[in-house]
């Protein structure tokens, strides 16, 4: 699996959206290296990562991400940051592999497209659009929707170029099927890691409504609306998102250090 690595300090795994790659985290890799060791993956079948032999399903992507986390950041736990589809993977990881997640941050995420038949059907149509239009045409059609109407032309072009270079079949089809089958409503109460949910105020893909659904299901979650941002708030308003990531991961690390070690008590009790 290919990835980008930057920084020093506590580990953080960065998981990109369904139409993107590790390149989408450039604003974080450039700005947060003084406080975090960041590994931004290219999911199986994206950018420089070879495609999966079969559709891994959401849990398969969680295991791939967990393997990269352990290999590059140690046994864990680490901070896990997911954007959009990457946020769905991050939520599932926090619910099923709590030992690996020091803190959870999701940006423009949802509970999966499997929450309604309509969303699932729309997600399953996307690979056919990619096959019909090709990566460049697909990126030109979808990329601008991921940003606010006032996004800089340079950023729009960056998002389109990143998508065109990242997406291909069958990797995109496998990711779309995992997303179409995902319904995480039952997973939220299982998440115990400190959680931060961010949504662009002008996100028309998932938006603040989906963010509120996530935050409502995880006790003690911080919910932040990022002004002037569309779906890709980490790229469109990096200063705001980076400030939250810097503060939130720092607090989570302090909480982790201050937590009492009850391992001996558990052994004695057992």
FIDOTI-671175 format. One record per residue (C-alpha): residue number from 1; residue in three letters; x, y, z. Coordinates in steps of 0.001 Angstrom, whole numbers, padded with zeros to 6 digits. Example, Ala and Ser with C-alpha at 12.3 -4.5 7.8 and 13.67 -1.06 7.14 Angstrom:
% FIDOTI-671175
NODE	pos	code	px	py	pz
NODE	1	ala	012300	-004500	007800
NODE	2	ser	013670	-001060	007140
***
This chain:
% FIDOTI-671175
NODE	pos	code	px	py	pz
NODE	1	unk	000000	000000	000000
NODE	2	unk	001307	003443	-000862
NODE	3	unk	001061	006354	001558
NODE	4	unk	002514	009722	002516
NODE	5	unk	004267	010231	005833
NODE	6	unk	005180	013446	007605
NODE	7	unk	006018	014858	011021
NODE	8	unk	007017	013737	014470
NODE	9	unk	005183	013029	017692
NODE	10	unk	002092	010912	018397
NODE	11	unk	000819	008904	015457
NODE	12	unk	-002145	009842	013272
NODE	13	unk	-003682	007816	010439
NODE	14	unk	-005390	009888	007723
NODE	15	unk	-008057	008229	005535
NODE	16	unk	-009190	010019	002361
NODE	17	unk	-012564	010237	000655
NODE	18	unk	-013910	007919	-002028
NODE	19	unk	-012841	010216	-004865
NODE	20	unk	-009451	011234	-003578
NODE	21	unk	-006053	010087	-002286
NODE	22	unk	-003366	010928	000227
NODE	23	unk	-002753	014121	-001768
NODE	24	unk	-005929	015579	-000274
NODE	25	unk	-004184	015794	003107
NODE	26	unk	-001371	018046	001896
NODE	27	unk	-002648	020969	004055
NODE	28	unk	-002405	018781	007155
NODE	29	unk	000882	017072	006280
NODE	30	unk	002454	020488	005713
NODE	31	unk	001120	022213	008840
NODE	32	unk	000867	019661	011648
NODE	33	unk	004208	017890	011416
NODE	34	unk	005501	019562	014556
NODE	35	unk	002909	017765	016723
NODE	36	unk	001913	014588	014872
NODE	37	unk	003507	011748	012922
NODE	38	unk	000993	011467	010098
NODE	39	unk	000493	008578	007700
NODE	40	unk	-001995	009347	004911
NODE	41	unk	-002955	006232	002999
NODE	42	unk	-003881	005563	-000580
NODE	43	unk	-006677	003037	-000154
NODE	44	unk	-006474	-000258	-002066
NODE	45	unk	-006976	000498	-005745
NODE	46	unk	-006278	004220	-005372
NODE	47	unk	-003325	006245	-006686
NODE	48	unk	-000195	004130	-006117
NODE	49	unk	-001872	001275	-004220
NODE	50	unk	-002662	-001950	-006104
NODE	51	unk	-006306	-002820	-006527
NODE	52	unk	-008018	-005396	-004312
NODE	53	unk	-008468	-008878	-005716
NODE	54	unk	-012098	-008713	-004577
NODE	55	unk	-014317	-006200	-002843
NODE	56	unk	-013028	-006066	000745
NODE	57	unk	-016232	-004705	002251
NODE	58	unk	-016097	-002057	004945
NODE	59	unk	-014489	-004383	007491
NODE	60	unk	-011864	-005343	004941
NODE	61	unk	-010892	-001700	004546
NODE	62	unk	-010769	-001380	008325
NODE	63	unk	-008322	-004295	008485
NODE	64	unk	-006189	-002795	005699
NODE	65	unk	-006086	000517	007558
NODE	66	unk	-005336	-001238	010844
NODE	67	unk	-002452	-003092	009235
NODE	68	unk	-000948	000141	007928
NODE	69	unk	-001401	001805	011318
NODE	70	unk	000433	-000990	013129
NODE	71	unk	003185	-001200	010528
NODE	72	unk	003947	002523	010356
NODE	73	unk	002822	003939	013707
NODE	74	unk	003338	001052	016090
NODE	75	unk	000838	-001100	017974
NODE	76	unk	-001439	001853	018699
NODE	77	unk	-003505	003539	019731
NODE	78	unk	-003255	006399	017226
NODE	79	unk	-005352	009365	016244
NODE	80	unk	-007589	008433	013299
NODE	81	unk	-008833	011120	010920
NODE	82	unk	-011263	010322	008107
NODE	83	unk	-012797	012488	005392
NODE	84	unk	-016133	011425	003846
NODE	85	unk	-015738	007706	002954
NODE	86	unk	-012574	007716	005044
NODE	87	unk	-014728	008950	007910
NODE	88	unk	-017028	005945	007510
NODE	89	unk	-014002	003640	007715
NODE	90	unk	-012744	005571	010745
NODE	91	unk	-016096	005273	012526
NODE	92	unk	-016177	001529	011909
NODE	93	unk	-012596	001183	013153
NODE	94	unk	-013396	003082	016329
NODE	95	unk	-016397	000818	016943
NODE	96	unk	-014702	-002505	016191
NODE	97	unk	-011020	-001849	016987
NODE	98	unk	-011068	000535	019966
NODE	99	unk	-007577	-000590	020958
NODE	100	unk	-006207	001178	017866
NODE	101	unk	-007999	004524	018210
NODE	102	unk	-006678	007211	020581
NODE	103	unk	-009058	009806	019143
NODE	104	unk	-011481	009955	016243
NODE	105	unk	-011991	012901	013891
NODE	106	unk	-014392	012712	010957
NODE	107	unk	-014895	015434	008353
NODE	108	unk	-017838	015463	005936
NODE	109	unk	-018695	011919	006996
NODE	110	unk	-021951	009982	007113
NODE	111	unk	-023279	006729	008542
NODE	112	unk	-022881	005054	005165
NODE	113	unk	-025018	004960	002037
NODE	114	unk	-026769	001807	003229
NODE	115	unk	-028960	003816	005586
NODE	116	unk	-031573	004209	002816
NODE	117	unk	-032230	002243	-000392
NODE	118	unk	-032070	005463	-002420
NODE	119	unk	-028587	006412	-001209
NODE	120	unk	-027344	002867	-001708
NODE	121	unk	-028639	002806	-005285
NODE	122	unk	-027059	006160	-006085
NODE	123	unk	-023706	004992	-004745
NODE	124	unk	-023845	001785	-006805
NODE	125	unk	-024400	003837	-009963
NODE	126	unk	-021140	005742	-009625
NODE	127	unk	-018733	003083	-011015
NODE	128	unk	-020744	003039	-014258
NODE	129	unk	-020334	006820	-014456
NODE	130	unk	-016575	006424	-014013
NODE	131	unk	-016445	003775	-016748
NODE	132	unk	-018490	005974	-019088
NODE	133	unk	-016696	009277	-018495
NODE	134	unk	-013178	008086	-017691
NODE	135	unk	-011205	009454	-014718
NODE	136	unk	-010757	012937	-016184
NODE	137	unk	-014379	013421	-017187
NODE	138	unk	-015603	011892	-013948
NODE	139	unk	-013403	014266	-011946
NODE	140	unk	-014553	017302	-013948
NODE	141	unk	-018181	016405	-013267
NODE	142	unk	-017919	015517	-009570
NODE	143	unk	-014944	017488	-008234
NODE	144	unk	-016467	020998	-008133
NODE	145	unk	-019458	019698	-006135
NODE	146	unk	-017134	018895	-003240
NODE	147	unk	-016331	022548	-002584
NODE	148	unk	-018352	025646	-001764
NODE	149	unk	-019588	027862	-004613
NODE	150	unk	-016971	030487	-003702
NODE	151	unk	-013998	028116	-003692
NODE	152	unk	-010853	029432	-005354
NODE	153	unk	-010369	028293	-008945
NODE	154	unk	-006918	026949	-008038
NODE	155	unk	-008405	024726	-005346
NODE	156	unk	-011118	023442	-007672
NODE	157	unk	-008432	022476	-010170
NODE	158	unk	-006381	020774	-007450
NODE	159	unk	-009383	018707	-006336
NODE	160	unk	-010226	017738	-009928
NODE	161	unk	-006621	016777	-010699
NODE	162	unk	-006280	014758	-007493
NODE	163	unk	-009484	012850	-008262
NODE	164	unk	-008489	012160	-011864
NODE	165	unk	-005123	010781	-010742
NODE	166	unk	-006567	008718	-007883
NODE	167	unk	-009718	006958	-009074
NODE	168	unk	-009806	003927	-011317
NODE	169	unk	-011657	000670	-011652
NODE	170	unk	-011961	-001782	-009977
NODE	171	unk	-010751	000059	-006851
NODE	172	unk	-013459	002697	-007013
NODE	173	unk	-016165	000081	-007595
NODE	174	unk	-015031	-001879	-004535
NODE	175	unk	-015116	001260	-002400
NODE	176	unk	-018552	002231	-003715
NODE	177	unk	-019953	-001202	-002886
NODE	178	unk	-018526	-001023	000640
NODE	179	unk	-020104	002392	001062
NODE	180	unk	-023451	001274	-000402
NODE	181	unk	-023593	-001602	002083
NODE	182	unk	-022600	000460	005119
NODE	183	unk	-025088	001391	007821
NODE	184	unk	-023308	002443	011003
NODE	185	unk	-026284	003514	013078
NODE	186	unk	-025794	000553	015403
NODE	187	unk	-022053	001192	015720
NODE	188	unk	-022155	004670	017245
NODE	189	unk	-022950	003658	020843
NODE	190	unk	-019915	001330	020773
NODE	191	unk	-017456	004161	020148
NODE	192	unk	-015579	005124	023303
NODE	193	unk	-012704	007204	021912
NODE	194	unk	-012863	011004	022168
NODE	195	unk	-014588	012122	018986
NODE	196	unk	-014636	015302	016910
NODE	197	unk	-017133	015716	014058
NODE	198	unk	-016619	018514	011524
NODE	199	unk	-018839	019562	008642
NODE	200	unk	-018560	022330	006102
NODE	201	unk	-021366	024833	006483
NODE	202	unk	-021860	024745	002691
NODE	203	unk	-021430	021002	002227
NODE	204	unk	-024175	019750	-000104
NODE	205	unk	-022902	016138	-000241
NODE	206	unk	-023329	015064	003376
NODE	207	unk	-023439	018365	005213
NODE	208	unk	-024225	019452	008747
NODE	209	unk	-027297	017195	008936
NODE	210	unk	-025231	014018	008589
NODE	211	unk	-022684	015422	011043
NODE	212	unk	-025410	015990	013615
NODE	213	unk	-026573	012387	013192
NODE	214	unk	-023087	011133	013976
NODE	215	unk	-022498	013467	016902
NODE	216	unk	-025855	012640	018449
NODE	217	unk	-024972	008949	018568
NODE	218	unk	-021553	009213	020245
NODE	219	unk	-021639	010428	023848
NODE	220	unk	-019548	013512	024529
NODE	221	unk	-018755	014269	020890
NODE	222	unk	-017609	017746	019839
NODE	223	unk	-019527	018996	016786
NODE	224	unk	-018050	021804	014683
NODE	225	unk	-019469	023564	011624
NODE	226	unk	-016714	025037	009457
NODE	227	unk	-017806	028340	007863
NODE	228	unk	-017172	028911	004173
NODE	229	unk	-016392	025262	003475
NODE	230	unk	-017986	022597	001337
NODE	231	unk	-017539	018828	001636
NODE	232	unk	-013721	018935	001727
NODE	233	unk	-013347	021300	004664
NODE	234	unk	-009796	020133	005401
NODE	235	unk	-008738	021414	001970
NODE	236	unk	-010975	024465	001668
NODE	237	unk	-010522	025857	005199
NODE	238	unk	-007302	024181	006383
NODE	239	unk	-006427	026836	008979
NODE	240	unk	-009662	026179	010892
NODE	241	unk	-009508	022400	010567
NODE	242	unk	-005828	022275	011482
NODE	243	unk	-006417	024381	014583
NODE	244	unk	-009091	021957	015742
NODE	245	unk	-006921	018922	014969
NODE	246	unk	-003951	020410	016809
NODE	247	unk	-006008	021186	019915
NODE	248	unk	-008170	018059	019898
NODE	249	unk	-005376	015529	019426
NODE	250	unk	-003340	017290	022101
NODE	251	unk	-006217	017044	024579
NODE	252	unk	-006773	013374	023692
NODE	253	unk	-003087	012627	024268
NODE	254	unk	-003188	014291	027670
NODE	255	unk	-006292	012345	028595
NODE	256	unk	-004551	009143	027523
NODE	257	unk	-001523	009862	029684
NODE	258	unk	-003660	010763	032684
NODE	259	unk	-005899	007692	032455
NODE	260	unk	-005222	005289	035342
NODE	261	unk	-003574	001961	034568
NODE	262	unk	-006112	-000622	035711
NODE	263	unk	-004517	-003616	033993
NODE	264	unk	-003217	-005111	037280
NODE	265	unk	-006569	-004552	038960
NODE	266	unk	-008271	-006405	036127
NODE	267	unk	-005818	-009290	036372
NODE	268	unk	-006381	-009561	040144
NODE	269	unk	-010133	-009388	039697
NODE	270	unk	-010081	-012132	037090
***
